[in-house]
Structures are given as C-alpha cells and as structure tokens.
Amino acid sequence: MSLPEIDFTDPATLTDPPGVHGRARERSTVARLLIPGMPMHAVLRHEHARAVLADPRFELSGIQYQRPRVDAELEPYLRSLQEMDGAEHARLRGLVAPAFGPRAADRARPRIRRIVDGLLDSATGRVTASDPVDLVTALARPLPMAVICELVGIPEADRPRWHSYGEVFATGQGGRLGEIIPEFVADAKAAVAHRRADPGDDLLSDLVRARTDDGDRLTDVEVVGLVWQVVLGGQTPTHLVANGVAQLLRHPDQLAALRADPELMPGAVEELMRWCGPQLLSFPRYAREDAEIDGVPIAAGEAVVASIVAANRDPRAFDEPETLDVTRRPGRAAHLGFAHGPHFCLGAGLARAQAEVAIAALLERSPGLALAVPAEEIGYVPDPATWRLAALPVRL
C-alpha cells in the first residue's frame, strides 16, 4: 500500500502544518512521517486518531527518549503519567484527578485574573499607547508559570527561579533541560516537604492530602513527578493564548462576535484549540502487537502518533472545518487538542481557565487591540510538533 508521506525536512511541513497534514488526510487515513532517525506512522482522520488514543494495544511506555539523560537518582522524580499505562497509570490518575478537575480550575479563576491583570498592568506601564507590546513575552509566556507558582504555593522569593524553568520549557530550549533538572528536583522536593509540614489552600497541598478509601496515597517521589509534569505540560496556555489572540486579530468578524457576546468565551476557547491549538502531534504510541489501522498494517513495536492538526480539521467530523467560528456549538465530534482516552490532558481544565481568563481580560481592557505589524509578518517557530509564535506585537 502506497501511503502519503509527510517530510519533516520540508519547510512547508513547518510553515503550513494544517495544509500539509490536511492534504495527506484526504489521500489516506494513515501517513508516514519522515523524521530523521525516528520514522513513524501518523493517523490523520478524526475517528481513527481518537480510537488509537484510547486503544490499549498502543502504549506510551516507550517515550522515555522525550526527556534528557540525568543521574540515576533523579530518574524516579521525572517519571510522569505519560510514561505509564494500565493499572499503574489508573492508580496515579485516580489519586490526582480531583486536584485537577473542573471545580479546582474554577476555584483558581480569581487568582488567574489577578495574575493576568498584574502582567497587563506591567506591560502597559512600560509603554505609551502607540508603542507595540509583545504579547508573548508580556503575557502568554509568563502566565502559566505564574499560575503554577501560585497554585503550587511556591514562596515569592523562589518564584524567579521557577520562572526560569518555565522559560526553558516554553521556548523549546531542550538542550538546557538537563542543566536545570537537578535544581528543579531539589526545589520541588523542598516545596513538597514544606506542604507536608504545613498544608495550605493550593494544588500541592491537595496532592499531598490525596488518598483513596483504602488509604493509598502519593509518595513524595510521585508528587515531585506530578509537579514536573505540571511544569512541563503546563506551558500549553502560553501557545494557546498567543495563537488564539493572533487568529482573532486575523479574523476581525470573530473578534467582533466575541466582543459583542463575552458569554461565548468558553466555546471560543474550544474552537481556538481546535483551529490553532499548539500540539500538532500526540505523544508517540508503540504497538504492543501487530495491528491494523483502517487496513494499514502496523507491526509490533512500531511508533504511531495522532496528527491532531489533521484530525481537528477533518470534514468527516466537523462541519466547515476550515472556518474559524467562535459560535460553533458542540457537534458530532470533540477536538483532540487535549488528546483523548486514559491520557486525556490532566491539566486541561486549568489550561482552559487560563486561556478564557487571559483573552477575556485582554479584550475587556484593550478595546482598540490590534496587530502592530502586518499579519503576514506574524510567523510561527519552525517546530514539527508544536505550533507556536516567537512574538506577537500588538497595540493595546
């Protein structure tokens, strides 16, 4: 069977992922990803991508290569839910799910709004009305780590160091990960020990207190691992906020609709996640046995990813998928921007809350919000797995 190929050395793959992945989707359910040293299959259509993400025949336990090499004593602290399957994953997920649920996210909204207002106050205080402000560096990039520090209960004096960790994750400085991990683990262990001794009203205290009816609870190593996952995965709002604002400014009719009816915001954020969500590909899954995806054979041990960018614009799942519509109502399918199945994004509620609060505050405070450069000059960082802006110059 001749499958379409998506070549990650082709500049078009990096500059127009919806177009490249979408054209392959219309030829076949499955494509080959040509990634130097790491070939794999991509599932392009929504129905099949969703199925793979929930299929126990495809497991995540082979993704350790995603993180850098560290000393052996640090390894246990970096083992996240993304590296677990089956009963081990279900146990840990069950223990921590309440701390990340919709109720916890809603409880965090006032804190998020205070952080957003502080960042925007700082940005506007440094410029005149006619000066451009880079929303990536002024708002989108510092927001998630500021929220994490607040919710994890990091002391004010330690927060600049945690922001430096977030900067590495948000800007894709993968080469520096190995350098910061020892310091990060030491800081996270200290934070956990502090909350064991003095619980408060924060996410870390919730994790420390979490227990099941039979008395099972998280170990310190597991809590540190969850903090690692929160910091590493918690950068989604950076790119969702920046991408979303950029696309609203490129679609003034959608921006006007959202201004006219702020109640549309929750659905608008879901639509922005479908349309310009930052994660282009899922984490690789590895076939535990020989399998087929819509007739395409996958050998045991081969890697498969869901092409989220293709699935989220699949005309088999969404009406007028190539149209950004902030009034779009839930329909036949849900977007896969936060994945699906047992590994559905643990922090999805918190990411949604940050995006909703940040975009709402920006529109409320800046009625004249506009791009400070021509739209064609807003470019994305060439990254095959993440759709993200290097800068977003606007006038507030």
N, C-alpha and C positions, 0 to 999 in steps of 0.2 A: 504494500500500500504506500502510495506516494503522499507524504504529509507535507503541508506547508512548513516553511522554516522561518523563524524569527531570529535574525542575526544581531547579536548584541554588540558587534563591532561596526554595524551600520549606523551612521549618525541619525538617520531617520527614525530608528528604533528609540533613540534617546530624546529626540525633539518632538516626535508625534506618536507617543505610545497608543493613544486611542485609535488613531488611524491605522498604524501598523498591526496592532493586535486585532483590531476590528476586521480588517481585510482578511486576515488569516482565519478568523472565526467564521466568516461567510463561506470559506472553502472547506472547512473541516472542524469537527468537534475538538480535535487534538492537533497540536503543532509541536515541532521540535524546536527547542531553544538552543541556539548555537552560542554557548557561553564558553570561552576558552578555559579548558581544564575542568569544566563542570557541566557536561551536557545533561539535559533532562527534557521531559515532556511537559507541555503546558495544556491544561484543559481550558477551553475558551468559551464554551457555551454555558449559560447560567445553570440550567438543570443539572448538567453533568459536573460542573465545578462544585456546586452545592453538595451533590451526592458524594464526591470524593472527600470533601472536607469533613464529612460525617461518617465515612466508611472505615471501620476498624482494620480493614486489610491494608490501609495506607497509614503508616505510623510516623510520628515525629521524632522518634528516639534516635535518629541518625543526624540531628542537626548540630551536634556539638561543635562542628567546624565554624559555626557562626561566631563563636567568641574566641578571644585571643588566648594563647598559652599563658598560664600562670603557674606559680609554685603549687605543688600538690596540696599544701594545707589550705589554700584558698579555693580550690576546685569545688568543695561542697557548698560554699556560700553562693556560687554562681549557677547552681543547677536550678533552673526555673521550671514553671509549669509547662513551658514549651518543649521541654525535653522529657516529658513524662507521658505515659499512656496507661490505659487500663485502670486497674484498681488503685495504683499509686496516685495517678492523676485525680481520680474521682475522690479519693480521701482528702487530698490537699484542697482541691477545688471546693468541696463541701464545707470545709472548715472556714475558708476565707470568703466565700461568696457573699455572706451578709454584709461584710465590711465594704464591699464594692457595689452593692445593689442600688437600685433607683432611689430608695429612701435616703441612703447615705449621700448620694450625689446631690439630691435636692437640699439636704441639710447643709451641704457645702456651698450652695449658691451665694449666700450673703458674703462669705469670705472671699469667694472668687470675684464678686463685684467690687469689693474693696481693693483687691489687688489690681484689677483692671483699671479702676479709677486712678489708683496711685501711679500706674505705669503711664496712663494717658496724661495725667497732670504733669508728670516729669517730662514727657515728650513735648507738650505744648509750652511748658515753662522755659524750654531751651531755644525756642524759635519764634519768629514773628509769623503772622497769619499767612504771609506769602511764601514762607520758606517750606521746602519739602521735608517730610518726615519719612524715614524708612520704617514701615510698619513691622517688618521682620525683626529688626533689632530693637525697636522701641516697645513692641507689644507681643508679637507672636512668639518670638524665641524665648524671652524671659518668663512668659506666663506659666507654662507647665511646671517649671522647677520652682517658681514662687508658690504655686498652689501645692505642689508636693511637700515643700518645706513646711508650709502652714499645716497641712493635713497630717504629716508625719510627726510634727511637733519638734522640728529642728530648732535649737536655740538661735536667736538672732545673730550672735557672734559667729556661728558656724555657717550661716547661710551663704556668704560669698563663696566659700569652698564648694558647697553643693551646687551653686550656680555654675561654677567652672566645670563640674561633672556634666551638667546638662548641656553646656556649650559643646562639649566633645560629642555627645550623642546627637544633638540637634543638627550640627554642621557636618556630620559624617566623617569626623576625624578618627576613622577606625584605627589608624596607626598609633594613636595616643591612648587607646583603651587600656592596653597592657600596662602603661605607665601609671594610670590613675587608679587601677583596681585595688592595689594594696591599701592605699589611703582611703578609698571608698569603703572597703570592707571594714577597716578599723573604725571609721566614723559611724557606719551603720550598726556595728556591734555595740558601740558606746551608746547610740540612740536607743537600741533595744534594751540594754541593761538599765538605762535611765527610766524607761517606761515600765519595765518590770518592777522597779522600786517605787515609782511614783506615776501611776496611770493618770491619764488626763482625758480630755474630750477630743481625741484625734484618731486618725486611722491606725497608727502604730499601736496605740493602747487597745483598740478594737481587736487587732490581730493577736496581741499578747494575751488578751482575755478569751479569745475564741476557744471554744471546746465543744465537743459533741455530748450527747446524752450519756454516753458510756465513759466520759471523762477524757477522751482523746484530745490532745491539744498540740499546738505547734511548738516545735523546738526552737531554740534561738537561731540555729543554723537555718531552719526553714523560714523564719521571719526575716532574717537578713536576705535570704534568697528572694523573698517576695518584694522587699524594698528594692533590690537590684532590678527585679522585673518591672516594678512600678516606675523606676527612674529610666530604664532603658526603653520600655514601651510607652511611657507617659509623654513622649515627645509628639505623638500624633496631633494634639491640638495646635502645636506650632505650625505645622504644614497645612492643617485643615483651615485654620483661621486665615492664614496668608493666602492660600489658594482660593478660599471662598470669597474673601473680600475682592481679590483680583478679578474673579469671574463675575461678581456682582457689578463691579465697575465696568466690565466689558459688556454687560447685558443691562443697560440702564432701565429697560422695561421691568426686569425682575427686581432691580434695586428699588424702583418706584413702588412696585406692588408690595414689597416688604416694608417700606416706609409707611405706606398707606394702611397697612394692617399688621402691626407687630405681633399679633397672635399667630401669624404664620411662621414665626421663627423656628419652633421645633421641627415642623415639617420641612422648612427651608434648609435646615442643617442636614437633615437626612438626604435631601435632594443634592446638596453640595457634596456630601460624602459619596453619593452615587456618581455624580458628574465629575468631580475633581478631587476625590479622596486621595490621600498621599500614598497609600500602599498599592502598588501596581500588581504585585505578585504575592501569593501566600508564602508562608514558610514551606520548604520542600517536605513532601511526604515520601516515604520509602515503602515500596510494595513488599509486604511480608510473604507474598506468594505470587505465582503467576496470575495475572488478572487481565481483564479487558475493559476498556472504556469506549463505549459506543463502537465496538468492533475492532478497536485498535489494541493490539496485544501489548501488555506491559509486563516485562519479566521481573521475577522476584529480585529485590534489591535495587531496582531502578528508581530514580527520583522523579516525582511528579509535583508540579505546582498548579494551583488555580490561578489563571490570569484574571485577576479581579477587574482590571481595567476593561477587558473584553466582556466579561460576564455582566458587568454593570451597565453595559450599553447593548445588550443582546435584545434584538427586536422580538425574539420569541418570548421574552419575559416582561418587557416594558413597552408601553405604547409611546411612540415618538421618542425613542431613547436618545437621539442626537439633539434633543431640545432640552435646555435647562428650564425647568418650570418649578418655581418655588411654591406654587399652589398645588403641585402634584399630590394626589391622595394615595394612600396605600392601595396597592392593586394586586395583580396576580403574583408578584414576587417581591421579595425584600432585597435590597442591595447587599453585597457581600463585603462592604468596606471594613467591617469588623469581623470578617470571617463567618464561620457557621459551625454548628455542631459542638462537640465537647470542648473544643479550643476556641470558641467564640471569645472575643476580646474581653478579658476580665475587667478592664478599666473603661469599657465603652460608655457607661453611664456618666463617668467623670469627664471623659473626653467630650461627650455631647454637651454637658453642662457648661464646660469652659468655652466651647465654640458659641453656644447660644448666648451666654452672658457677654462674651467679648464683642461679638458682632452687634448685638443689641445696644450695648453701651456706646460703641463707636458710632452707630447710626444716630443714636439719640444726641450725642454730644457734638457731632460734626455734620450739621445739615448740608454743608457745602462740600462734603467729602468728594475728592476727585483725584484721578491719577495725575502725578506731577510730570510724567513723561508720556510720549505716545505709547499706545497699547502694545504696538509691535516690539517695543524695546523691553517689555517685561518678559524676561526669559527664564526658563527652568534650568536647574542644575542638571547636567548630563549624568543621570543615575538610572540604571535599568530597573531598579526595584522600587524606587521612591520618587514620587512626583513632588518636587519642592522648589520654591523660589529662593534665589540668593538674596534678593532685595525686592521691596515693593514701595517705591517712592510715591507718596501721596501728599496732597494738601488737605489739612484738617479744617 
